């Protein structure tokens, strides 16, 4: 079995994911020097990453693995894991014991991955939303143990579907920011425990409960191995970290305000572009996030928590859909969990290391 994820903080690696209109995904190594210089590797690690007749969308990052789901679930529910450090591609099984009523249709799926330290297994959770003929929405969830051949339906469905939410995995659980009543002021954290295979609510800091438009300005990320909440609802940046006093007693979790960056000291004002902030991540000395203005230029803002400063880097590429992601050196080799996709099969995957 691969080396298991540890709680020891590791220096994140940065990758640029650049999809094209033809369904190809290219991934490049990135290096940031801390002074505004972001360099991209000359060659893509994975190029021409696509399947014949299908388009795959990026869904999550877990350790060193990138997950991609099929863009149109009506054509199938296939999902692939990619290890860009070794150029491995693994297609997950499609067999499932979830019986969908004949009067419903697929609407959407979202995935995330975690580690169950009780059984020493990696698991992937899939939350599905189906629309019935009476326009009622049904939500279900399934779990796949990596290396097995079938998805298993969970007996208890999640309380809601994490629509348009990016999953964040930490400490054997995954978390989504959701709005239960579809208003930006009603924000909750939906969590899933991989060990107990159950959903639960994680309360966010009390200090944020009275702030408006939280869905636009609050973001989750894995920060130094812990669940963190970044608030950019004002001209400052606040980073709250969830402290686990007792892993099995969720009532003893506590949010601590670790950092508060007063942005009036710097020329960049968060309040001027907060509606365009998205895709947070971690780099060696802090956090980064994307900003996109009205001209669709892509700016990456790197916050240095050591020196309490922020610098912006403009991605000059015309490709507006490219995103930066961080992963760790936990090398999970996909060849240990199934037959890898070969180039002569349905997939075209040219790897340049």
Phi, psi and omega in degrees: 000151180295164173299134185279151177300138178245167179275359179287129183292134179243149178292122183290147170264145179253138177227146174256123177256121186233095177278157178241170180292347180265010176086007179273147176237124176244139181236134182234145171287144178235151175222127178248130186270358180087354182238024176097002180255117178243118183248144181249142177299149184294322182247149176286144175287315175235120178238160182052045182271095181201167177242146183298123176075009183225153175240130182249135181253143179289137185240319181201167170235130176225119185053245180255015183251140175248131180255137180231129177253155179293132186295324181248102184290343177293338179265002180141164183242036182288151183215141181233147172252140181233130172255097185290339181289335179238001179068035181260139178232124181235123176270129181281154179295152179257351180294134182213148176267006177284117180264112180272128179304145183296341181266021179235161179228155178293142177240312180192156173230146170225146188234158168201167187227149179204179182240131177262106183284352177283318181254359182056045180231152172269138181231151175237129178256137177239120176257126185243145175237125181240141179254120181274171183297331178275013178067015173276142182262130174246138182241135179221165180219148179224158178232137174241124171280121184302126183106347177265176191252002185209146173279141179247126180288138177278143182293332181246126180280153177293155182292342178199169178264128182284072184292133175056031181247139178270128183282143178234120183258128176208145171050043176075016179221164176233148187226141175232143168274126182225159174242113187287331181246018175063029174243148184289343182271346181256094185243134178226162177249110176270128184236156177225125180267117183289332181288311181270350180053056179217152177266151177202167179261132173255117181293144175268170185304139181300330182295342183262353188296332184262003181276137180279162173054042182294328183297333180273341190236357180245136185220148178257149173200162174275112184241109180054039175089357181240160176287128180234150177239123181254126181248119176240036183286347177235197179278009178243168176244126175242135178242112178260138181240134179275119180264126181264099177284329178211112186301320185276347179251096186292342179286346181261012174285143184222134176271135179234131178281102184275325184220143171220113183259117180274106189280356178292347178280348186239155183295335181279133179245116183298326183298342182278345182219023186301329181290345180254013182272132178197170175058075176274155176200180182243138171239184191304321185244018180165221181233164175223160173204159182270148171225138181228119182269188185295339179269008177063025172281147182255117179245133175254125180255120180256119178261119178267108184281346177286317182256004180052055181222168178217137178231149180251144177232125180267122174280116187278350179297143180285347180289110186274348183266358182287148183222154177259138180227152177245143177219173183248177181269012172296101186277098173267109182275120183291340181294344178277356187233016178153178179279122180290152178287127179262159185297328183282353178277200184299327185276145169255113182222099178263122186251131176238113181256000000 
